[in-house]
């Protein structure tokens, strides 16, 4: 492939990836809004499957550790999480409450129904896309 075609393909793929990501973000924001939950809290709830240290959540959200304290405060205020003692006194685990688990289930089901990827692609195509994205991110 000559360099002009390669550059054009690179632009096209980058543009399509950005548009796809933006569409997915918009759909998720709509889902969160329909459940009266701010997007940043909805993302955190989806990522908390098991009680986990606050540091784990900061890594999954790719954000600063100091932000997680504020996030945990907001989640706790809404009754979505509780803080548990970890292996040592310095470690706090975040654990979803029954309300948090119910919200996670609602978010996951709605995302499964409304996600552009889930709606537009077959199971085989989703597996192919996942493999390609993992290859890009490796």
DSSP file (Angstrom, degrees, kcal/mol; ACC not computed):
  #  RESIDUE AA STRUCTURE BP1 BP2  ACC     N-H-->O    O-->H-N    N-H-->O    O-->H-N    TCO  KAPPA ALPHA  PHI   PSI    X-CA   Y-CA   Z-CA
    1    1 A X              0   0    0      0, 0.0     2,-0.0     0, 0.0     0, 0.0   0.000 360.0 360.0 360.0 131.3    0.0    0.0    0.0
    2    2 A X     >  -     0   0    0      1,-0.1     4,-2.5     4,-0.0     5,-0.2  -0.274 360.0-105.0 -73.8 165.8    1.5    3.4   -0.9
    3    3 A X  H  > S+     0   0    0      1,-0.2     4,-2.4     2,-0.2     5,-0.2   0.819 118.0  52.6 -64.7 -33.3    2.0    6.0    1.7
    4    4 A X  H  > S+     0   0    0      2,-0.2     4,-2.5     1,-0.2    -1,-0.2   0.928 112.8  44.3 -67.0 -44.5   -1.0    8.2    0.6
    5    5 A X  H  > S+     0   0    0      2,-0.2     4,-2.5     1,-0.2    -2,-0.2   0.891 113.8  51.3 -65.7 -38.0   -3.4    5.2    0.8
    6    6 A X  H  X S+     0   0    0     -4,-2.5     4,-2.4     2,-0.2    -2,-0.2   0.913 111.1  47.2 -64.9 -42.8   -1.9    4.2    4.1
    7    7 A X  H  X S+     0   0    0     -4,-2.4     4,-2.5     2,-0.2    -2,-0.2   0.912 112.5  49.6 -65.7 -42.0   -2.4    7.7    5.5
    8    8 A X  H  X S+     0   0    0     -4,-2.5     4,-2.6     2,-0.2    -2,-0.2   0.910 111.8  48.4 -63.2 -42.1   -5.9    7.8    4.3
    9    9 A X  H  X S+     0   0    0     -4,-2.5     4,-2.8     2,-0.2     5,-0.3   0.901 110.2  52.1 -64.5 -40.6   -6.7    4.4    5.8
   10   10 A X  H  X S+     0   0    0     -4,-2.4     4,-2.5     2,-0.2    -2,-0.2   0.928 111.7  46.1 -60.7 -46.0   -5.2    5.5    9.1
   11   11 A X  H  X S+     0   0    0     -4,-2.5     4,-2.8     2,-0.2    -2,-0.2   0.926 113.3  49.7 -61.9 -45.2   -7.3    8.6    9.2
   12   12 A X  H  X S+     0   0    0     -4,-2.6     4,-2.6     2,-0.2    -2,-0.2   0.940 113.4  44.7 -61.8 -48.4  -10.4    6.7    8.2
   13   13 A X  H  X S+     0   0    0     -4,-2.8     4,-2.6     2,-0.2    -1,-0.2   0.916 114.2  49.4 -63.5 -43.1   -9.9    4.0   10.9
   14   14 A X  H  X S+     0   0    0     -4,-2.5     4,-2.4    -5,-0.3    -1,-0.2   0.927 112.2  48.8 -60.7 -44.7   -9.0    6.6   13.5
   15   15 A X  H  X S+     0   0    0     -4,-2.8     4,-2.7     1,-0.2    -2,-0.2   0.925 112.4  47.7 -61.5 -45.8  -12.1    8.6   12.7
   16   16 A X  H  X S+     0   0    0     -4,-2.6     4,-2.5     2,-0.2    -1,-0.2   0.885 111.2  50.9 -64.8 -38.7  -14.4    5.5   12.8
   17   17 A X  H  X S+     0   0    0     -4,-2.6     4,-2.5     2,-0.2    -1,-0.2   0.924 112.1  46.8 -63.3 -44.2  -12.9    4.4   16.1
   18   18 A X  H  X S+     0   0    0     -4,-2.4     4,-2.8     2,-0.2    -2,-0.2   0.933 113.3  48.4 -64.4 -45.8  -13.5    7.8   17.6
   19   19 A X  H  X S+     0   0    0     -4,-2.7     4,-2.5     1,-0.2    -2,-0.2   0.911 112.4  49.3 -60.7 -42.0  -17.0    8.0   16.3
   20   20 A X  H  X S+     0   0    0     -4,-2.5     4,-2.4     2,-0.2    -2,-0.2   0.917 112.4  47.2 -63.1 -43.8  -17.8    4.5   17.6
   21   21 A X  H  X S+     0   0    0     -4,-2.5     4,-2.5     2,-0.2    -2,-0.2   0.914 112.3  50.1 -64.2 -42.7  -16.4    5.4   21.0
   22   22 A X  H  X S+     0   0    0     -4,-2.8     4,-2.4     2,-0.2    -2,-0.2   0.908 110.7  49.6 -62.9 -41.6  -18.4    8.6   21.1
   23   23 A X  H  X S+     0   0    0     -4,-2.5     4,-2.6     2,-0.2    -2,-0.2   0.926 111.3  48.9 -62.9 -44.5  -21.6    6.8   20.2
   24   24 A X  H  X S+     0   0    0     -4,-2.4     4,-2.4     1,-0.2    -2,-0.2   0.901 111.5  49.8 -62.2 -40.8  -21.0    4.2   22.9
   25   25 A X  H  X S+     0   0    0     -4,-2.5     4,-2.6     2,-0.2    -1,-0.2   0.910 110.9  49.5 -63.8 -41.7  -20.3    6.9   25.5
   26   26 A X  H  X S+     0   0    0     -4,-2.4     4,-2.3     2,-0.2    -2,-0.2   0.923 111.3  48.4 -63.6 -44.8  -23.5    8.8   24.4
   27   27 A X  H  X S+     0   0    0     -4,-2.6     4,-2.2     1,-0.2    -1,-0.2   0.924 113.2  47.8 -62.0 -44.1  -25.6    5.6   24.7
   28   28 A X  H  X S+     0   0    0     -4,-2.4     4,-2.9     1,-0.2    -2,-0.2   0.904 110.0  52.4 -65.2 -39.8  -24.1    4.8   28.1
   29   29 A X  H  X S+     0   0    0     -4,-2.6     4,-2.6     1,-0.2    -1,-0.2   0.898 109.7  49.8 -61.6 -39.6  -24.7    8.4   29.3
   30   30 A X  H  X S+     0   0    0     -4,-2.3     4,-2.2     2,-0.2    -1,-0.2   0.901 110.8  49.6 -64.6 -40.8  -28.4    8.1   28.2
   31   31 A X  H  X S+     0   0    0     -4,-2.2     4,-1.0     2,-0.2    -2,-0.2   0.944 112.5  46.9 -62.6 -48.2  -28.7    4.8   30.1
   32   32 A X  H ><>S+     0   0    0     -4,-2.9     5,-2.4     1,-0.2     3,-0.7   0.919 112.1  50.7 -60.2 -44.1  -27.2    6.3   33.2
   33   33 A X  H ><5S+     0   0    0     -4,-2.6     3,-1.6     1,-0.2    -1,-0.2   0.883 104.8  56.8 -62.3 -38.5  -29.4    9.4   32.9
   34   34 A X  H 3<5S+     0   0    0     -4,-2.2    -1,-0.2     1,-0.3    -2,-0.2   0.764 111.0  44.6 -64.7 -23.1  -32.5    7.2   32.6
   35   35 A X  T <<5S-     0   0    0     -4,-1.0    -1,-0.3    -3,-0.7    -2,-0.2   0.279 116.4-117.0-101.4   8.7  -31.6    5.6   35.9
   36   36 A X  T < 5S+     0   0    0     -3,-1.6     2,-0.4     1,-0.2    -3,-0.2   0.871  72.8 128.2  58.7  42.1  -30.8    9.0   37.5
   37   37 A X      < -     0   0    0     -5,-2.4    -1,-0.2    -6,-0.1    -2,-0.2  -0.994  63.6-115.3-128.2 130.3  -27.2    8.2   38.1
   38   38 A X    >>  -     0   0    0     -2,-0.4     4,-2.4     1,-0.1     3,-0.6  -0.338  30.4-117.9 -60.2 146.3  -24.2   10.4   37.0
   39   39 A X  H 3> S+     0   0    0      1,-0.3     4,-2.7     2,-0.2     5,-0.2   0.880 111.7  55.3 -55.3 -43.9  -22.1    8.7   34.3
   40   40 A X  H 3> S+     0   0    0      1,-0.2     4,-1.4     2,-0.2    -1,-0.3   0.852 111.4  44.6 -64.3 -32.2  -19.0    8.7   36.5
   41   41 A X  H <> S+     0   0    0     -3,-0.6     4,-2.4     2,-0.2    -1,-0.2   0.873 110.9  53.7 -76.6 -37.4  -20.8    6.9   39.3
   42   42 A X  H  X S+     0   0    0     -4,-2.4     4,-2.2     1,-0.2    -2,-0.2   0.910 107.7  51.1 -62.4 -41.8  -22.4    4.4   36.8
   43   43 A X  H  X S+     0   0    0     -4,-2.7     4,-1.5     1,-0.2    -1,-0.2   0.923 110.6  48.8 -60.5 -43.8  -19.0    3.5   35.4
   44   44 A X  H  X S+     0   0    0     -4,-1.4     4,-1.1    -5,-0.2    -2,-0.2   0.913 109.2  52.1 -63.8 -42.8  -17.7    2.8   38.9
   45   45 A X  H >< S+     0   0    0     -4,-2.4     3,-0.6     1,-0.2    -1,-0.2   0.910 108.5  51.2 -60.7 -42.5  -20.7    0.7   39.8
   46   46 A X  H 3< S+     0   0    0     -4,-2.2    -1,-0.2     1,-0.2    -2,-0.2   0.832 110.1  50.1 -63.9 -31.1  -20.2   -1.5   36.7
   47   47 A X  H 3< S+     0   0    0     -4,-1.5     2,-1.3    -3,-0.2     3,-0.3   0.647  91.4  82.9 -84.0 -14.9  -16.5   -2.0   37.6
   48   48 A X    <<  +     0   0    0     -4,-1.1    -1,-0.1    -3,-0.6    48,-0.1  -0.685  44.0 144.4 -92.7  87.0  -17.1   -3.1   41.2
   49   49 A X  S    S+     0   0    0     -2,-1.3     2,-0.3     1,-0.2    -1,-0.2   0.869  72.0  16.4 -88.7 -41.0  -18.0   -6.7   40.8
   50   50 A X  S    S-     0   0    0     -3,-0.3    -1,-0.2    45,-0.0    44,-0.1  -0.869 104.9 -75.7-124.2 158.3  -16.3   -7.9   44.0
   51   51 A X        +     0   0    0     -2,-0.3     2,-0.3    -3,-0.1    44,-0.2  -0.371  65.1 176.9 -54.2 130.7  -15.1   -5.9   47.1
   52   52 A X  E     -A   94   0A   0     42,-1.9    42,-3.4    -2,-0.0     5,-0.0  -0.978  34.0 -96.8-141.5 149.5  -11.9   -4.3   45.9
   53   53 A X  E >>  -A   93   0A   0     -2,-0.3     4,-1.3    40,-0.3     3,-0.8  -0.306  37.4-116.3 -61.4 150.3   -9.3   -1.8   47.2
   54   54 A X  H 3> S+     0   0    0     38,-1.4     4,-1.9     1,-0.3     5,-0.2   0.845 115.5  62.1 -57.3 -34.4   -9.9    1.8   46.2
   55   55 A X  H 3> S+     0   0    0      1,-0.2     4,-1.8     2,-0.2    -1,-0.3   0.868  98.6  55.4 -60.7 -38.2   -6.6    1.6   44.3
   56   56 A X  H <> S+     0   0    0     -3,-0.8     4,-2.4     1,-0.2    -1,-0.2   0.912 107.3  49.5 -61.2 -42.8   -8.0   -1.1   42.0
   57   57 A X  H  X S+     0   0    0     -4,-1.3     4,-2.3     1,-0.2    -1,-0.2   0.886 107.3  54.1 -66.1 -38.0  -10.9    1.1   41.1
   58   58 A X  H  X>S+     0   0    0     -4,-1.9     5,-2.4     1,-0.2     4,-0.5   0.884 110.2  48.1 -63.7 -36.0   -8.6    4.0   40.3
   59   59 A X  H ><5S+     0   0    0     -4,-1.8     3,-0.5     3,-0.2    -2,-0.2   0.916 111.7  48.6 -68.6 -43.1   -6.6    1.7   37.9
   60   60 A X  H 3<5S+     0   0    0     -4,-2.4    -2,-0.2     1,-0.2    -1,-0.2   0.861 117.3  41.6 -65.3 -35.2   -9.7    0.5   36.2
   61   61 A X  H 3<5S-     0   0    0     -4,-2.3    -1,-0.2    -5,-0.2    -2,-0.2   0.517 105.8-131.2 -88.1  -5.4  -11.0    4.0   35.8
   62   62 A X  T <<5 +     0   0    0     -4,-0.5     2,-0.3    -3,-0.5    -3,-0.2   0.945  63.5 125.7  52.9  53.4   -7.6    5.3   34.8
   63   63 A X      < -     0   0    0     -5,-2.4    -1,-0.2    -6,-0.1    -2,-0.1  -0.879  67.7 -77.6-135.9 168.2   -7.8    8.2   37.2
   64   64 A X    >>  -     0   0    0     -2,-0.3     3,-0.9     1,-0.1     4,-0.9  -0.341  36.6-125.3 -66.4 143.8   -5.9    9.6   40.1
   65   65 A X  H >> S+     0   0    0      1,-0.3     4,-0.8     2,-0.2     3,-0.6   0.837 109.0  61.5 -59.6 -34.4   -6.1    7.9   43.5
   66   66 A X  H 3> S+     0   0    0      1,-0.2     4,-0.9     2,-0.2     3,-0.3   0.816  98.6  57.5 -65.1 -28.7   -7.2   11.1   45.2
   67   67 A X  H <> S+     0   0    0     -3,-0.9     4,-2.4     1,-0.2    -1,-0.2   0.820  95.2  65.2 -69.0 -31.2  -10.3   11.2   42.9
   68   68 A X  H <X S+     0   0    0     -4,-0.9     4,-3.3    -3,-0.6     5,-0.2   0.841  94.8  57.9 -64.5 -33.7  -11.4    7.8   44.1
   69   69 A X  H  X S+     0   0    0     -4,-0.8     4,-2.3    -3,-0.3    -1,-0.2   0.938 109.7  44.1 -61.2 -45.4  -12.0    9.1   47.7
   70   70 A X  H  X S+     0   0    0     -4,-0.9     4,-2.2     2,-0.2    -2,-0.2   0.909 114.7  49.6 -63.6 -42.3  -14.4   11.7   46.3
   71   71 A X  H  X S+     0   0    0     -4,-2.4     4,-2.6     1,-0.2    -2,-0.2   0.926 110.8  48.9 -62.5 -45.9  -16.1    9.1   44.1
   72   72 A X  H  X S+     0   0    0     -4,-3.3     4,-2.7     1,-0.2     5,-0.2   0.889 108.7  54.2 -62.5 -39.6  -16.4    6.6   47.0
   73   73 A X  H  X S+     0   0    0     -4,-2.3     4,-2.3    -5,-0.2    -1,-0.2   0.925 110.6  46.2 -58.9 -44.7  -17.9    9.4   49.2
   74   74 A X  H  X S+     0   0    0     -4,-2.2     4,-1.6     2,-0.2    -2,-0.2   0.919 113.7  47.8 -65.6 -44.0  -20.5   10.0   46.5
   75   75 A X  H  <>S+     0   0    0     -4,-2.6     5,-2.8     1,-0.2     6,-0.8   0.899 113.6  47.9 -63.3 -40.6  -21.3    6.3   46.0
   76   76 A X  H ><5S+     0   0    0     -4,-2.7     3,-1.3     1,-0.2    -1,-0.2   0.887 107.4  56.0 -67.5 -39.2  -21.6    5.8   49.8
   77   77 A X  H 3<5S+     0   0    0     -4,-2.3    -1,-0.2     1,-0.3    -2,-0.2   0.848 108.2  48.6 -61.1 -35.2  -23.8    8.9   50.1
   78   78 A X  T 3<5S-     0   0    0     -4,-1.6    -1,-0.3    -5,-0.1    -2,-0.2   0.461 117.0-115.4 -84.7  -1.5  -26.2    7.3   47.6
   79   79 A X  T < 5S+     0   0    0     -3,-1.3    21,-0.4    -4,-0.2    20,-0.4   0.743  83.1 119.5  75.9  23.4  -26.2    4.0   49.4
   80   80 A X  S   <S+     0   0    0     -5,-2.8    17,-2.3    -6,-0.2     2,-0.3   0.731  73.9  19.7 -93.8 -24.6  -24.5    2.2   46.5
   81   81 A X  E     -B   96   0A   0     -6,-0.8     2,-0.3    15,-0.3    15,-0.2  -0.905  58.9-153.7-135.7 165.7  -21.3    1.1   48.3
   82   82 A X  E     -B   95   0A   0     13,-2.4    13,-2.4    -2,-0.3     2,-0.5  -0.974  23.7-122.2-133.7 153.1  -19.9    0.5   51.7
   83   83 A X  E     -B   94   0A   0     -2,-0.3     2,-0.3    11,-0.2    11,-0.2  -0.830  30.0-169.2 -96.7 130.3  -16.3    0.7   52.8
   84   84 A X  E     -B   93   0A   0      9,-2.9     9,-3.2    -2,-0.5     2,-0.2  -0.839  29.5 -99.4-116.3 154.3  -15.0   -2.5   54.4
   85   85 A X  E     -B   92   0A   0     -2,-0.3     7,-0.2     7,-0.2     4,-0.1  -0.501  41.1-149.0 -69.2 139.4  -11.7   -3.1   56.3
   86   86 A X        -     0   0    0      5,-2.3    -1,-0.1     2,-0.7     6,-0.1  -0.055  42.7 -67.3 -92.6-161.4   -9.1   -4.7   54.1
   87   87 A X  S    S+     0   0    0     -2,-0.0     2,-0.3     2,-0.0    -2,-0.1   0.834 123.3  21.9 -62.1 -34.2   -6.3   -7.1   55.0
   88   88 A X  S >  S-     0   0    0      3,-0.0     3,-1.0     1,-0.0    -2,-0.7  -0.827  92.8-101.6-127.1 172.0   -4.6   -4.3   57.0
   89   89 A X  T 3  S+     0   0    0     -2,-0.3    -3,-0.1     1,-0.3    -2,-0.0   0.744 116.7  59.1 -66.6 -23.5   -5.9   -1.1   58.5
   90   90 A X  T 3  S+     0   0    0     -5,-0.1     2,-0.5     2,-0.0    -1,-0.3   0.743  92.5  78.6 -78.3 -21.9   -4.6    1.1   55.7
   91   91 A X    <   -     0   0    0     -3,-1.0    -5,-2.3   -38,-0.0     2,-0.5  -0.758  59.4-168.8 -95.9 128.3   -6.6   -0.7   53.0
   92   92 A X  E     - B   0  85A   0     -2,-0.5   -38,-1.4    -7,-0.2     2,-0.4  -0.952  10.5-148.7-112.2 133.7  -10.3    0.0   52.5
   93   93 A X  E     -AB  53  84A   0     -9,-3.2    -9,-2.9    -2,-0.5     2,-0.5  -0.808   7.3-140.2 -99.4 141.8  -12.3   -2.2   50.3
   94   94 A X  E     -AB  52  83A   0    -42,-3.4   -42,-1.9    -2,-0.4     2,-0.4  -0.893  24.9-178.9-100.2 128.7  -15.3   -0.8   48.3
   95   95 A X  E     - B   0  82A   0    -13,-2.4   -13,-2.4    -2,-0.5     2,-0.1  -0.991  27.1-118.6-131.6 132.8  -18.2   -3.2   48.2
   96   96 A X  E     - B   0  81A   0     -2,-0.4   -15,-0.3   -15,-0.2   -16,-0.1  -0.435  26.0-139.1 -67.6 140.0  -21.5   -2.7   46.5
   97   97 A X     >  -     0   0    0    -17,-2.3     4,-2.7    -2,-0.1     5,-0.2  -0.285  37.7 -90.4 -81.7 178.9  -24.6   -2.7   48.7
   98   98 A X  H  > S+     0   0    0      1,-0.2     4,-2.2     2,-0.2     5,-0.2   0.903 133.0  49.9 -58.9 -40.1  -27.8   -4.5   47.6
   99   99 A X  H  > S+     0   0    0    -20,-0.4     4,-2.3     2,-0.2    -1,-0.2   0.896 110.1  50.4 -64.6 -40.1  -28.9   -1.2   46.0
  100  100 A X  H  > S+     0   0    0    -21,-0.4     4,-2.5     2,-0.2    -2,-0.2   0.899 110.6  48.7 -64.7 -41.0  -25.5   -1.0   44.2
  101  101 A X  H  X S+     0   0    0     -4,-2.7     4,-2.2     2,-0.2    -2,-0.2   0.897 110.8  50.8 -65.9 -39.9  -25.8   -4.5   42.9
  102  102 A X  H  X S+     0   0    0     -4,-2.2     4,-2.2    -5,-0.2    -2,-0.2   0.911 111.6  48.0 -63.9 -41.8  -29.3   -3.9   41.7
  103  103 A X  H  X S+     0   0    0     -4,-2.3     4,-2.9     2,-0.2     5,-0.2   0.921 109.4  52.9 -64.5 -43.2  -28.2   -0.8   39.9
  104  104 A X  H  X S+     0   0    0     -4,-2.5     4,-2.7     1,-0.2    -2,-0.2   0.908 109.4  49.8 -58.3 -42.1  -25.2   -2.7   38.3
  105  105 A X  H  X S+     0   0    0     -4,-2.2     4,-2.4     2,-0.2    -1,-0.2   0.917 111.8  47.6 -63.1 -44.0  -27.7   -5.3   37.0
  106  106 A X  H  X S+     0   0    0     -4,-2.2     4,-2.5     2,-0.2     5,-0.2   0.924 113.5  48.0 -63.2 -44.4  -29.9   -2.6   35.5
  107  107 A X  H  X S+     0   0    0     -4,-2.9     4,-2.7     1,-0.2     5,-0.2   0.930 113.0  47.7 -61.6 -46.3  -27.0   -0.8   33.9
  108  108 A X  H  X S+     0   0    0     -4,-2.7     4,-2.2    -5,-0.2    -2,-0.2   0.905 113.3  47.4 -64.1 -42.6  -25.6   -4.1   32.5
  109  109 A X  H  X S+     0   0    0     -4,-2.4     4,-1.7     2,-0.2    -1,-0.2   0.926 114.0  46.8 -65.7 -44.0  -28.9   -5.2   31.1
  110  110 A X  H  X S+     0   0    0     -4,-2.5     4,-2.7    -5,-0.2     5,-0.3   0.907 112.5  50.0 -65.1 -40.8  -29.7   -1.8   29.5
  111  111 A X  H  X S+     0   0    0     -4,-2.7     4,-2.3    -5,-0.2     7,-0.2   0.896 109.0  52.9 -64.3 -38.9  -26.2   -1.6   28.0
  112  112 A X  H  < S+     0   0    0     -4,-2.2    -1,-0.2    -5,-0.2    -2,-0.2   0.849 115.7  40.1 -63.5 -34.4  -26.6   -5.1   26.6
  113  113 A X  H  < S+     0   0    0     -4,-1.7    -2,-0.2    -5,-0.1    -1,-0.2   0.853 126.7  31.5 -80.9 -36.5  -29.9   -4.1   25.0
  114  114 A X  H  < S+     0   0    0     -4,-2.7    -3,-0.2    -5,-0.2    -2,-0.2   0.583  82.6 118.5-105.0 -11.7  -28.8   -0.6   23.8
  115  115 A X     X  -     0   0    0     -4,-2.3     4,-2.6    -5,-0.3     5,-0.2  -0.331  61.8-138.0 -58.7 131.0  -25.1   -0.9   23.0
  116  116 A X  H  > S+     0   0    0      1,-0.2     4,-2.4     2,-0.2     5,-0.3   0.868 105.1  52.5 -58.0 -35.7  -24.4   -0.2   19.4
  117  117 A X  H  > S+     0   0    0      2,-0.2     4,-1.7     1,-0.2    -1,-0.2   0.928 112.3  43.3 -66.6 -44.6  -21.9   -3.1   19.4
  118  118 A X  H  4 S+     0   0    0     -7,-0.2    -2,-0.2     1,-0.2    -1,-0.2   0.854 119.7  43.3 -70.0 -34.4  -24.5   -5.5   20.8
  119  119 A X  H  < S+     0   0    0     -4,-2.6    -2,-0.2     1,-0.1    -1,-0.2   0.829 120.9  37.6 -79.5 -32.8  -27.2   -4.3   18.5
  120  120 A X  H  < S+     0   0    0     -4,-2.4     2,-0.3    -5,-0.2    -2,-0.2   0.735 107.9  60.9 -95.6 -24.8  -25.2   -4.0   15.3
  121  121 A X  S  < S-     0   0    0     -4,-1.7     2,-0.1    -5,-0.3     0, 0.0  -0.779  73.5-124.3-112.2 149.0  -22.9   -7.0   15.3
  122  122 A X     >  -     0   0    0     -2,-0.3     4,-2.6     1,-0.1     5,-0.2  -0.304  39.1-100.6 -75.1 170.1  -23.4  -10.7   15.4
  123  123 A X  H  > S+     0   0    0      1,-0.2     4,-2.0     2,-0.2     5,-0.1   0.913 126.0  49.5 -58.6 -42.9  -21.8  -12.8   18.2
  124  124 A X  H  > S+     0   0    0      1,-0.2     4,-2.2     2,-0.2    -1,-0.2   0.907 110.7  49.5 -63.6 -42.7  -19.1  -13.8   15.8
  125  125 A X  H  > S+     0   0    0      1,-0.2     4,-2.8     2,-0.2    -2,-0.2   0.883 109.0  52.4 -65.3 -38.3  -18.4  -10.2   14.7
  126  126 A X  H  X S+     0   0    0     -4,-2.6     4,-2.6     2,-0.2    -1,-0.2   0.907 109.3  49.7 -63.7 -40.4  -18.3   -9.1   18.4
  127  127 A X  H  X S+     0   0    0     -4,-2.0     4,-2.3     2,-0.2    -2,-0.2   0.904 112.2  48.2 -64.1 -41.0  -15.7  -11.8   19.1
  128  128 A X  H  X S+     0   0    0     -4,-2.2     4,-2.5     2,-0.2    -2,-0.2   0.926 112.0  48.9 -64.2 -44.7  -13.6  -10.7   16.1
  129  129 A X  H  X S+     0   0    0     -4,-2.8     4,-2.8     1,-0.2     5,-0.2   0.923 110.7  50.8 -61.7 -43.9  -13.9   -7.0   17.1
  130  130 A X  H  X S+     0   0    0     -4,-2.6     4,-2.6     1,-0.2    -1,-0.2   0.927 111.0  48.7 -59.4 -45.1  -12.8   -7.9   20.6
  131  131 A X  H  X S+     0   0    0     -4,-2.3     4,-2.0     1,-0.2    -1,-0.2   0.911 112.9  47.7 -62.6 -42.1   -9.8   -9.9   19.3
  132  132 A X  H  X S+     0   0    0     -4,-2.5     4,-2.2     2,-0.2    -2,-0.2   0.913 112.7  47.8 -66.6 -42.3   -8.8   -7.0   17.0
  133  133 A X  H  X S+     0   0    0     -4,-2.8     4,-2.4     1,-0.2    -2,-0.2   0.901 111.0  51.3 -66.0 -39.9   -9.1   -4.4   19.8
  134  134 A X  H  X S+     0   0    0     -4,-2.6     4,-1.0    -5,-0.2    -1,-0.2   0.890 109.4  51.5 -62.5 -37.8   -7.1   -6.6   22.2
  135  135 A X  H  < S+     0   0    0     -4,-2.0     3,-0.4    -5,-0.2    -2,-0.2   0.911 110.6  47.8 -64.4 -42.6   -4.4   -6.9   19.5
  136  136 A X  H  < S+     0   0    0     -4,-2.2    -2,-0.2     1,-0.2    -1,-0.2   0.903 115.1  45.3 -63.3 -41.1   -4.3   -3.1   19.0
  137  137 A X  H  <        0   0    0     -4,-2.4    -1,-0.2     1,-0.2    -2,-0.2   0.577 360.0 360.0 -82.3  -9.7   -4.1   -2.5   22.8
  138  138 A X     <        0   0    0     -4,-1.0    -1,-0.2    -3,-0.4    -2,-0.1   0.496 360.0 360.0 -69.4 360.0   -1.4   -5.2   23.4
